[in-house]
Amino acid sequence: MIKTLLKSVREYKKYSIGAPLFMAGECLFETLIPFVMAKLIDALENTQMAQVYQYGAILLVLAMCSLTCGCMSARVAATASCGFAKNLRHDMFYKIQEFSFGDVDKFSSSSLVTRMTTDVANVQNAYGMILRMAFRVPLLLIFSIIMGCTINWKLTMIFIAIVPFLLFFIFTIAKKVMTIFKRIFKKYDALNNLVQENVNGIRVVKAFVKEDYEIEKFEKASAEVRDDFIYAEQNLAVFQPLMMFFMYAGMLLVSYFGAKTIVTTKSVELSTGELSSLISYGVQILSGLIMFAMIFVMSTMAAEAANRIGEVLVYEPTLVGKEDGLKEVKDGSIVFENVSFKYNEKARKNALNNINLTIENGQTIGIIGGTGSSKSSLIQLISRLYDATEGTVKVGGVDVKDYDLKSLRDQVSVVLQKNVLFSGTINENLRWGNENATQEEIISACKAACADDFITSFPDGYETMIEQGGSNVSGGQKQRLCIARALLKKPKILILDDSTSAVDTRTDMLIRQALKDEIPGTTKIIIAQRVSSVQDADRILVMEKGAIVEEGTNEELIKKGGIYADIYQRQTQGKEAS
C-alpha cells in the first residue's frame, strides 16, 4: 500500500529527499553544541577567557547552522507533504471518474469524500512529520549516544538502559490506539453520509419540520466519534507523564553518579562541563523518544487513512471499455437478448428478469410501469452505466461491451430522473453536451426542449448563472435544460427517464413533437408515469417486477384490457369528467 501511495510523490521527490538531508545537518550541529558547551564551561571554571570567546564563537556558528538547516528542512518538508497531498487528491479524483455506478455504490459517495479530505489530510501531516522527525529521531539518538560515550560511556548507559522500557510502553499503547482509530474512520463515513443526506434533502426536512429529528441523529453520530476520540486521547495521555518520569529519573541518576564521580576523582574522570553536556545528551536521547512516540501515534492514525486511500487507488473498476473497442456506433438499434440484472452480486433477486427486446433504429419507444418496476434499470444497461448480469445488450448490432466506452456514451444521451446542473452559466451547462457547439446550435436545442422562452426572459439570457445543483431554477426549467443539453450531443439514441414529469402536459407534448421533427433518425426511449407522454410512441412497453408484461401500440394495449388499459382509464377519466 505504501508503494502505491508513494507513486503520487512524483515531482516532489527532490523535496522529499532534501528534507531528511537538511534534518541530518541540523541533528549533527545540534549534537555538537553540548560538546562545545562543555569546553566553554570548563574554560569559564578555569577563567581562561580567550578560550571562552573562542568556544562562544563556535557555539554561535553551530547554532546558526542548526537553525538554518532546521528552517530549510521544515520548508522543504512542507512543500513535499502539500505536493504529495495534492497529487493524492488528483489521482483519487481521476480514479473515481473511471468508477461505474456500481463501484460508487460499493464505496458510497460520503466515504469517497472522507477519503479525499480527512484521510488525505492525515496522510499529509504524517508524511511531513516522517520526512523530518522520523529521520531526526534515529539520527539524534545515534549522534547523542556516540557523543555521550566519548565523554563517559558508563553514565551514558543509564539513558540507554531506559530506552527499552520506553519503547515497550510506546508500542503497547499505540497498538491499543490503532484499533480505536480504525473504528473512528468508519464512524466518520457514517457521519459524513448523514450530513450529506441532510443537506441534499434540506427542503424535505424543512417541509416536514424534522429539524429536531435530524439534529438528534447528527448529535448521536457525532457523540460516537467524540467518545472514541476521548477514549483514544485517554490512552495517549499516558505518554507524556510516562516520558517525563523516565526522562527526569535518568537525569537524576546521571546527576547523582556524575557529581559523585567529579567529587571522588576531583574532576579527573569527569568535569563539570562534561556532566552538563551528558545531561544535555540524555535529554536529547529521551526527548527523541518522545518525538518517536508522537510520530508513531500519528503514523498509526495515518496508516488506516493510507489503507483507505490505497483501496481507491488500486481498485479495478468493474466496468471498463475495450482497449481496442469500436469507435463508431453504426445506428441506434437496440437488442436485449435474455438479459437479467441485479445491482449487487449478493442480492437475492434480480432487478431485471430475462428481458428480450428489439428496437429498430429511429423508433420511439415508450416505457411505463409502477415505481420499482425497473424501468430505469433497463435503460441504464444501454449506455453501460451498469453491465448486464446475464445475457447481451447490443447497440447498432454490436455488444455494448465491444465498444470503446466513451464512443458508446457519446452516441447515447441519457436524461436521468435526477436532473443535475452545475455551477456556471446556462451556456456552460449546455456545452456539457457539446463543448464546441455554436450559439445557434445551443438556441436550436433549447427551442426543441421548450427552454428558449424562459432563458430569454432572464436579464442575462444564456449567460445567466446557475447556482450549485440548479437551485435558482424550477424543476421544470431544470428538466428542459437537461433535455437541451442531451440534444446537443446529437446522439443516435436519446433516453428520457421521466424527464418531463415537472412540466405541464402541453409543454410535454410540444417537446415530444419537436423531438419527432428535429431528430427523426434518432432512436427515442421515453420513460414516464403519464400515459399522455408515451401514447404517441411507435411501441409501448409495460413493465412490472423487472419484466416486460405488455407490449404494443396505444390502441392495441387499450384493446387488451390489461395493466396499460387500466392506467389509461384512470388517468383519462378525470379529463373526460372535466
C-alpha positions as CSV (number, residue, x, y, z in Angstrom):
1,M,0.0,0.0,0.0
2,I,2.9,2.4,0.8
3,K,4.4,1.7,-2.6
4,T,1.1,2.6,-4.2
5,L,0.8,5.9,-2.3
6,L,4.4,6.9,-3.0
7,K,3.7,6.8,-6.7
8,S,1.9,10.1,-6.0
9,V,5.1,11.9,-4.8
10,R,6.3,12.3,-8.4
11,E,7.7,15.8,-9.0
12,Y,8.2,16.3,-5.2
13,K,10.9,13.6,-4.9
14,K,13.7,16.1,-4.7
15,Y,11.9,17.9,-1.8
16,S,11.3,14.6,-0.1
17,I,15.0,13.7,-0.3
18,G,16.1,17.3,0.7
19,A,14.1,17.4,3.9
20,P,15.9,14.5,5.7
21,L,19.3,15.7,4.4
22,F,18.8,19.1,5.9
23,M,17.5,17.4,9.1
24,A,20.7,15.3,9.2
25,G,22.6,18.6,9.2
26,E,20.5,20.0,12.0
27,C,21.0,16.9,14.1
28,L,24.8,17.0,13.6
29,F,25.1,20.6,14.6
30,E,22.7,20.1,17.5
31,T,24.7,17.3,19.0
32,L,28.0,19.2,18.6
33,I,26.6,22.1,20.7
34,P,26.6,20.4,24.1
35,F,30.1,19.1,23.4
36,V,31.4,22.6,22.7
37,M,29.3,23.9,25.7
38,A,31.2,21.5,28.0
39,K,34.5,23.0,26.8
40,L,33.2,26.5,27.4
41,I,32.0,25.7,30.9
42,D,35.4,24.2,31.8
43,A,37.1,27.2,30.3
44,L,35.0,29.5,32.5
45,E,35.7,27.4,35.5
46,N,39.4,27.8,34.8
47,T,39.0,31.5,33.9
48,Q,40.6,31.0,30.5
49,M,38.7,33.9,28.8
50,A,40.5,33.6,25.4
51,Q,39.1,30.0,25.1
52,V,35.7,31.2,26.4
53,Y,35.4,33.7,23.5
54,Q,36.7,31.1,21.1
55,Y,34.1,28.4,22.1
56,G,31.4,31.1,22.3
57,A,32.0,32.0,18.7
58,I,32.0,28.3,17.7
59,L,28.7,27.9,19.6
60,L,27.2,30.8,17.7
61,V,28.2,29.4,14.3
62,L,26.8,25.9,15.3
63,A,23.6,27.4,16.5
64,M,23.1,29.4,13.2
65,C,23.9,26.4,11.1
66,S,21.5,24.2,13.1
67,L,18.8,26.9,12.8
68,T,19.3,27.3,9.0
69,C,19.2,23.5,8.4
70,G,16.1,23.2,10.6
71,C,14.3,26.0,8.7
72,M,15.2,24.6,5.4
73,S,14.1,21.1,6.4
74,A,10.7,22.4,7.6
75,R,10.2,24.4,4.4
76,V,11.2,21.6,2.1
77,A,9.1,19.0,4.0
78,A,6.1,21.3,3.9
79,T,6.4,21.6,0.2
80,A,6.8,17.9,-0.2
81,S,3.9,16.9,2.0
82,C,1.5,19.5,0.5
83,G,2.5,18.5,-3.0
84,F,2.1,14.8,-2.1
85,A,-1.4,15.5,-0.8
86,K,-2.3,17.5,-4.0
87,N,-1.2,14.6,-6.2
88,L,-3.1,12.1,-4.0
89,R,-6.3,14.0,-4.4
90,H,-5.6,14.4,-8.1
91,D,-5.0,10.6,-8.5
92,M,-8.1,9.7,-6.4
93,F,-10.3,12.1,-8.3
94,Y,-9.2,10.7,-11.7
95,K,-9.6,7.2,-10.5
96,I,-13.1,7.9,-9.3
97,Q,-14.0,9.2,-12.7
98,E,-13.4,5.6,-14.0
99,F,-15.8,4.1,-11.5
100,S,-19.1,2.8,-12.7
101,F,-22.3,3.5,-10.7
102,G,-21.9,0.1,-9.1
103,D,-18.3,1.0,-7.9
104,V,-19.5,4.3,-6.4
105,D,-22.3,2.4,-4.7
106,K,-19.8,0.0,-3.2
107,F,-17.6,2.7,-1.6
108,S,-20.5,5.2,-1.1
109,S,-20.1,8.8,-2.1
110,S,-19.7,10.0,1.6
111,S,-16.9,7.6,2.1
112,L,-15.1,8.8,-1.1
113,V,-15.4,12.4,0.1
114,T,-14.0,11.5,3.5
115,R,-11.1,9.7,1.9
116,M,-10.3,12.7,-0.4
117,T,-10.4,15.2,2.5
118,T,-9.9,13.9,6.1
119,D,-7.8,10.8,5.1
120,V,-5.6,12.8,2.7
121,A,-5.1,15.5,5.4
122,N,-4.0,12.8,7.9
123,V,-1.6,11.2,5.4
124,Q,-0.2,14.7,4.5
125,N,0.5,15.5,8.2
126,A,2.1,12.1,8.8
127,Y,4.2,12.4,5.6
128,G,5.5,15.8,6.6
129,M,6.3,14.6,10.1
130,I,8.0,11.5,8.8
131,L,10.3,13.4,6.4
132,R,11.5,15.5,9.4
133,M,11.0,13.7,12.7
134,A,11.3,10.1,11.5
135,F,14.8,10.9,10.3
136,R,15.6,13.3,13.2
137,V,14.9,10.8,16.0
138,P,17.3,7.9,14.9
139,L,20.0,10.4,13.9
140,L,19.6,12.3,17.2
141,L,19.7,9.1,19.2
142,I,22.8,7.8,17.3
143,F,24.7,11.1,17.4
144,S,23.8,11.7,21.1
145,I,24.8,8.2,22.2
146,I,28.1,8.5,20.3
147,M,28.9,11.9,21.7
148,G,27.8,10.8,25.2
149,C,30.1,7.7,25.1
150,T,33.1,9.8,24.1
151,I,32.6,11.7,27.3
152,N,31.7,8.9,29.7
153,W,30.2,5.7,28.4
154,K,29.2,4.4,31.9
155,L,26.9,7.3,32.6
156,T,25.5,7.2,29.0
157,M,24.5,3.6,29.6
158,I,21.9,4.9,32.2
159,F,20.0,6.6,29.4
160,I,20.4,3.7,27.0
161,A,19.0,1.3,29.6
162,I,15.8,3.4,29.9
163,V,15.2,3.2,26.1
164,P,13.8,-0.5,26.0
165,F,11.2,0.3,28.8
166,L,10.0,3.4,26.9
167,L,9.7,1.5,23.6
168,F,7.7,-1.2,25.3
169,F,5.2,1.3,26.6
170,I,5.0,3.2,23.3
171,F,4.2,0.0,21.3
172,T,1.7,-1.3,23.8
173,I,-0.3,1.9,24.0
174,A,0.0,2.6,20.2
175,K,-1.3,-0.9,19.4
176,K,-4.4,-0.3,21.5
177,V,-5.0,3.1,20.0
178,M,-4.7,1.8,16.4
179,T,-7.8,-0.3,16.8
180,I,-9.7,2.7,18.1
181,F,-8.7,4.8,15.1
182,K,-9.9,2.1,12.7
183,R,-13.3,2.2,14.3
184,I,-13.3,6.1,14.2
185,F,-12.8,6.2,10.4
186,K,-15.9,4.1,9.8
187,K,-17.9,6.3,12.1
188,Y,-16.6,9.3,10.2
189,D,-18.0,7.9,7.0
190,A,-21.4,7.4,8.7
191,L,-21.3,11.0,10.0
192,N,-20.4,12.4,6.6
193,N,-23.2,10.4,5.0
194,L,-25.7,11.8,7.5
195,V,-24.6,15.3,6.8
196,Q,-24.7,14.8,3.0
197,E,-28.1,13.3,3.2
198,N,-29.4,16.1,5.3
199,V,-28.0,18.9,3.1
200,N,-29.3,17.2,-0.1
201,G,-32.8,16.7,1.4
202,I,-33.0,20.0,3.4
203,R,-36.2,21.0,1.6
204,V,-37.9,17.8,2.7
205,V,-36.6,18.3,6.2
206,K,-38.0,21.8,6.3
207,A,-41.3,20.8,4.7
208,F,-41.9,18.1,7.3
209,V,-40.5,20.2,10.2
210,K,-38.0,17.4,11.1
211,E,-35.1,19.7,12.1
212,D,-35.1,18.4,15.7
213,Y,-35.1,14.8,14.5
214,E,-32.1,15.4,12.1
215,I,-30.2,17.3,14.9
216,E,-30.8,14.4,17.2
217,K,-29.4,11.9,14.6
218,F,-26.4,14.2,14.0
219,E,-25.7,14.6,17.7
220,K,-25.8,10.8,18.2
221,A,-23.4,10.1,15.3
222,S,-21.1,13.0,16.4
223,A,-21.2,11.8,20.0
224,E,-20.0,8.3,18.9
225,V,-17.0,9.9,17.1
226,R,-16.3,12.1,20.1
227,D,-16.4,9.2,22.6
228,D,-14.0,7.2,20.5
229,F,-11.6,10.1,20.3
230,I,-11.8,10.7,24.0
231,Y,-11.0,7.1,24.7
232,A,-8.1,7.3,22.3
233,E,-6.8,10.5,23.9
234,Q,-7.1,9.0,27.4
235,N,-4.8,6.2,26.3
236,L,-2.4,8.7,24.6
237,A,-2.5,10.9,27.7
238,V,-0.3,8.3,29.5
239,F,2.6,9.0,27.1
240,Q,3.5,12.5,28.4
241,P,3.8,11.7,32.2
242,L,5.4,8.4,31.4
243,M,8.1,10.0,29.3
244,M,8.7,12.8,31.8
245,F,9.1,10.3,34.6
246,F,11.8,8.3,32.7
247,M,13.5,11.5,31.5
248,Y,13.8,13.0,34.9
249,A,14.7,9.7,36.5
250,G,17.5,9.4,34.0
251,M,18.7,12.9,34.6
252,L,18.6,12.4,38.4
253,L,20.6,9.2,38.2
254,V,23.2,10.8,35.9
255,S,23.4,13.9,38.1
256,Y,23.9,11.8,41.2
257,F,26.6,9.5,39.8
258,G,28.2,12.2,37.8
259,A,28.5,14.5,40.8
260,K,29.9,11.6,42.9
261,T,32.5,10.9,40.1
262,I,33.5,14.6,40.0
263,V,34.0,14.8,43.8
264,T,35.8,11.5,44.2
265,T,38.1,11.9,41.2
266,K,38.5,15.6,41.6
267,S,37.3,16.3,38.0
268,V,39.8,13.9,36.5
269,E,37.4,11.3,35.1
270,L,34.6,13.8,34.6
271,S,34.5,17.6,34.7
272,T,31.5,19.9,35.5
273,G,31.2,20.9,31.8
274,E,31.2,17.3,30.7
275,L,28.4,16.4,33.2
276,S,26.4,19.3,31.9
277,S,26.8,18.0,28.3
278,L,25.9,14.5,29.4
279,I,22.7,15.7,30.8
280,S,22.0,17.6,27.6
281,Y,22.7,14.4,25.5
282,G,20.4,12.5,27.9
283,V,17.6,15.0,27.3
284,Q,18.2,14.7,23.6
285,I,18.0,10.9,23.7
286,L,14.8,10.8,25.7
287,S,13.1,13.7,24.0
288,G,13.9,11.9,20.8
289,L,11.9,9.0,22.1
290,I,9.0,11.4,22.9
291,M,9.1,12.6,19.3
292,F,9.2,9.0,18.2
293,A,6.0,8.3,20.3
294,M,4.3,11.3,18.6
295,I,5.3,10.0,15.2
296,F,4.2,6.5,16.0
297,V,0.8,7.7,17.1
298,M,0.3,10.0,14.1
299,S,1.5,7.2,11.8
300,T,-0.9,4.8,13.4
301,M,-3.8,7.1,12.6
302,A,-2.4,7.9,9.1
303,A,-1.8,4.1,8.4
304,E,-5.6,3.5,8.4
305,A,-6.2,6.6,6.3
306,A,-3.5,5.4,3.9
307,N,-5.1,2.0,3.6
308,R,-8.4,3.6,2.7
309,I,-6.8,5.9,0.1
310,G,-4.9,2.9,-1.3
311,E,-8.2,0.9,-1.6
312,V,-9.4,3.6,-4.1
313,L,-6.2,3.9,-6.0
314,V,-5.7,0.1,-6.5
315,Y,-9.3,-0.7,-7.1
316,E,-10.0,-2.1,-10.6
317,P,-13.3,-0.7,-11.9
318,T,-15.8,-3.4,-12.6
319,L,-16.9,-1.7,-15.8
320,V,-14.2,-0.8,-18.4
321,G,-14.2,-0.3,-22.1
322,K,-12.2,-2.4,-24.5
323,E,-8.7,-1.0,-25.3
324,D,-9.3,-1.7,-29.0
325,G,-13.1,-1.2,-28.8
326,L,-15.1,0.0,-31.7
327,K,-15.1,3.8,-32.0
328,E,-18.2,4.1,-34.3
329,V,-21.8,3.2,-33.5
330,K,-23.5,2.2,-36.7
331,D,-27.1,3.2,-35.8
332,G,-29.5,3.5,-32.9
333,S,-30.9,0.0,-33.0
334,I,-31.1,-1.8,-29.6
335,V,-31.4,-5.5,-28.8
336,F,-31.8,-7.2,-25.4
337,E,-31.1,-10.9,-25.5
338,N,-32.1,-12.9,-22.4
339,V,-30.9,-10.0,-20.2
340,S,-31.1,-10.3,-16.4
341,F,-29.6,-7.8,-14.0
342,K,-29.0,-7.3,-10.3
343,Y,-27.2,-4.3,-8.6
344,N,-25.2,-6.4,-6.2
345,E,-23.7,-9.9,-6.5
346,K,-25.1,-10.7,-3.1
347,A,-28.6,-9.6,-4.0
348,R,-31.2,-12.4,-3.7
349,K,-33.4,-11.1,-6.5
350,N,-32.8,-9.8,-10.0
351,A,-33.9,-6.2,-10.8
352,L,-34.5,-7.4,-14.4
353,N,-35.5,-10.9,-15.4
354,N,-35.0,-12.4,-18.9
355,I,-35.6,-9.3,-21.0
356,N,-35.9,-9.9,-24.7
357,L,-36.5,-6.8,-26.7
358,T,-35.7,-5.4,-30.2
359,I,-35.8,-1.7,-31.0
360,E,-35.3,-0.6,-34.6
361,N,-33.3,2.5,-35.5
362,G,-35.3,5.7,-35.3
363,Q,-38.2,4.2,-33.4
364,T,-39.9,6.0,-30.5
365,I,-40.4,3.6,-27.5
366,G,-42.5,4.5,-24.5
367,I,-42.0,2.6,-21.2
368,I,-44.5,2.8,-18.4
369,G,-44.9,1.0,-15.2
370,G,-45.2,1.4,-11.4
371,T,-42.5,2.5,-9.1
372,G,-39.9,-0.2,-8.6
373,S,-40.7,-1.9,-11.9
374,S,-37.0,-1.4,-13.0
375,K,-37.7,0.9,-15.9
376,S,-34.6,3.0,-15.1
377,S,-32.5,-0.2,-14.6
378,L,-33.4,-1.3,-18.1
379,I,-32.2,1.9,-19.9
380,Q,-29.0,2.2,-17.8
381,L,-27.7,-1.0,-19.4
382,I,-27.8,0.6,-22.9
383,S,-25.0,3.1,-22.2
384,R,-23.2,0.7,-19.9
385,L,-23.8,2.7,-16.7
386,Y,-24.2,-0.9,-15.4
387,D,-23.4,-4.2,-17.1
388,A,-26.0,-6.9,-17.5
389,T,-25.6,-9.8,-15.1
390,E,-26.7,-12.3,-17.7
391,G,-27.4,-12.0,-21.4
392,T,-26.3,-9.5,-24.0
393,V,-27.2,-5.9,-24.8
394,K,-26.5,-4.8,-28.3
395,V,-26.4,-1.3,-29.8
396,G,-26.1,-0.9,-33.6
397,G,-25.9,-4.7,-33.8
398,V,-22.8,-4.9,-31.6
399,D,-22.4,-6.0,-28.0
400,V,-22.0,-2.8,-25.9
401,K,-19.0,-4.4,-24.2
402,D,-17.2,-4.4,-27.5
403,Y,-17.4,-0.6,-27.9
404,D,-14.9,2.0,-26.7
405,L,-16.8,3.2,-23.6
406,K,-16.5,6.9,-24.5
407,S,-17.6,6.4,-28.1
408,L,-20.7,4.4,-26.9
409,R,-21.8,7.0,-24.4
410,D,-21.2,9.9,-26.8
411,Q,-23.9,8.3,-29.0
412,V,-26.3,7.6,-26.2
413,S,-27.8,10.7,-24.4
414,V,-29.5,9.9,-21.2
415,V,-31.5,12.4,-19.2
416,L,-31.8,10.7,-15.9
417,Q,-34.6,11.1,-13.3
418,K,-32.4,13.2,-11.1
419,N,-31.6,16.2,-13.2
420,V,-28.2,17.8,-12.3
421,L,-27.0,21.2,-13.3
422,F,-23.6,22.5,-12.3
423,S,-22.4,25.9,-11.1
424,G,-21.8,28.2,-14.1
425,T,-23.7,29.9,-16.8
426,I,-26.5,28.3,-18.8
427,N,-24.2,28.2,-21.8
428,E,-21.5,26.4,-19.8
429,N,-24.0,23.8,-18.6
430,L,-25.4,23.2,-22.1
431,R,-22.0,22.8,-23.6
432,W,-21.5,19.7,-21.5
433,G,-23.5,18.1,-24.3
434,N,-21.1,19.5,-26.9
435,E,-18.2,21.8,-25.9
436,N,-17.8,23.0,-29.5
437,A,-21.5,23.9,-30.0
438,T,-22.2,27.2,-31.6
439,Q,-24.6,29.6,-30.1
440,E,-27.1,28.9,-32.9
441,E,-26.9,25.2,-32.1
442,I,-27.5,25.9,-28.5
443,I,-30.5,28.1,-29.2
444,S,-31.9,25.5,-31.6
445,A,-31.6,22.7,-29.0
446,C,-33.2,24.9,-26.3
447,K,-36.1,25.7,-28.7
448,A,-36.7,22.0,-29.3
449,A,-36.7,21.4,-25.5
450,C,-39.0,24.4,-25.0
451,A,-36.4,26.1,-22.9
452,D,-35.6,29.2,-25.1
453,D,-38.6,31.2,-23.9
454,F,-37.8,31.2,-20.2
455,I,-34.0,31.5,-20.8
456,T,-34.5,34.7,-22.9
457,S,-36.8,36.1,-20.1
458,F,-33.8,36.2,-17.8
459,P,-31.9,39.5,-17.7
460,D,-28.6,37.8,-18.7
461,G,-30.2,35.3,-21.1
462,Y,-27.9,32.4,-21.9
463,E,-25.2,33.9,-19.6
464,T,-27.4,33.6,-16.6
465,M,-25.5,32.0,-13.7
466,I,-26.9,28.7,-12.5
467,E,-26.2,28.1,-8.8
468,Q,-25.0,24.8,-7.4
469,G,-27.4,22.0,-8.2
470,G,-29.6,24.4,-10.2
471,S,-31.3,25.7,-7.1
472,N,-32.2,29.0,-8.7
473,V,-34.4,27.4,-11.5
474,S,-37.6,25.5,-11.1
475,G,-37.8,21.7,-11.6
476,G,-39.5,22.0,-15.0
477,Q,-36.8,24.5,-16.2
478,K,-34.1,22.2,-14.9
479,Q,-35.6,19.3,-16.9
480,R,-35.8,21.3,-20.1
481,L,-32.2,22.5,-19.8
482,C,-31.1,18.9,-19.3
483,I,-33.0,17.8,-22.4
484,A,-31.4,20.6,-24.4
485,R,-28.0,19.5,-23.1
486,A,-28.7,15.9,-24.2
487,L,-29.8,17.1,-27.7
488,L,-26.6,19.0,-28.3
489,K,-24.7,15.6,-28.3
490,K,-26.6,14.8,-31.5
491,P,-26.9,11.2,-30.3
492,K,-28.1,8.1,-32.2
493,I,-30.1,7.1,-29.1
494,L,-32.0,9.6,-26.8
495,I,-33.3,8.3,-23.5
496,L,-35.7,10.5,-21.4
497,D,-36.1,8.8,-18.0
498,D,-39.2,10.5,-16.6
499,S,-37.6,13.8,-17.7
500,T,-40.8,15.7,-18.3
501,S,-42.5,14.9,-15.1
502,A,-42.2,18.5,-13.8
503,V,-43.6,20.2,-17.0
504,D,-47.2,20.6,-17.9
505,T,-48.9,18.3,-20.4
506,R,-48.9,21.0,-23.2
507,T,-45.1,21.6,-22.8
508,D,-44.6,17.8,-22.7
509,M,-46.5,17.5,-26.0
510,L,-44.5,20.3,-27.6
511,I,-41.2,18.7,-26.6
512,R,-42.2,15.3,-28.0
513,Q,-43.4,16.9,-31.2
514,A,-40.1,18.9,-31.5
515,L,-38.1,15.7,-31.0
516,K,-40.1,13.9,-33.7
517,D,-39.5,16.8,-36.1
518,E,-35.9,17.7,-35.2
519,I,-34.3,14.2,-34.8
520,P,-36.4,11.7,-36.8
521,G,-33.5,9.3,-37.3
522,T,-32.7,9.1,-33.6
523,T,-34.0,6.2,-31.5
524,K,-36.0,7.7,-28.7
525,I,-36.9,6.0,-25.4
526,I,-39.4,7.8,-23.2
527,I,-39.9,6.6,-19.6
528,A,-42.9,8.2,-18.0
529,Q,-45.7,7.9,-15.4
530,R,-48.2,9.8,-17.6
531,V,-49.9,7.9,-20.4
532,S,-50.1,11.1,-22.4
533,S,-46.2,11.1,-22.6
534,V,-46.0,7.7,-24.3
535,Q,-49.3,7.2,-26.2
536,D,-47.9,8.6,-29.5
537,A,-44.8,6.2,-29.3
538,D,-44.3,3.6,-32.0
539,R,-44.4,0.9,-29.3
540,I,-45.2,1.0,-25.6
541,L,-43.7,-1.4,-23.1
542,V,-45.4,-2.0,-19.7
543,M,-43.0,-3.2,-17.0
544,E,-43.8,-4.9,-13.7
545,K,-41.4,-6.5,-11.2
546,G,-38.4,-6.3,-13.6
547,A,-40.2,-7.9,-16.6
548,I,-42.0,-6.6,-19.7
549,V,-45.6,-7.8,-19.2
550,E,-47.3,-5.9,-22.1
551,E,-46.1,-4.6,-25.4
552,G,-47.8,-2.8,-28.3
553,T,-49.2,0.5,-29.6
554,N,-51.5,2.7,-27.5
555,E,-54.6,1.3,-29.3
556,E,-53.5,-2.3,-29.1
557,L,-52.8,-2.1,-25.4
558,I,-56.2,-0.4,-24.7
559,K,-58.0,-3.2,-26.5
560,K,-56.1,-5.9,-24.5
561,G,-57.7,-4.5,-21.3
562,G,-54.6,-5.2,-19.2
563,I,-52.4,-3.1,-17.0
564,Y,-51.9,-0.3,-19.5
565,A,-55.7,0.0,-20.3
566,D,-56.3,0.3,-16.5
567,I,-53.7,3.1,-16.2
568,Y,-55.1,4.8,-19.3
569,Q,-58.6,4.7,-18.0
570,R,-57.7,6.0,-14.5
571,Q,-55.6,8.9,-15.9
572,T,-58.1,10.0,-18.6
573,Q,-61.3,9.7,-16.5
574,G,-60.7,13.0,-14.8
575,K,-60.1,14.8,-18.1
576,E,-63.3,13.4,-19.6
577,A,-65.3,14.4,-16.5
578,S,-63.9,17.9,-16.6
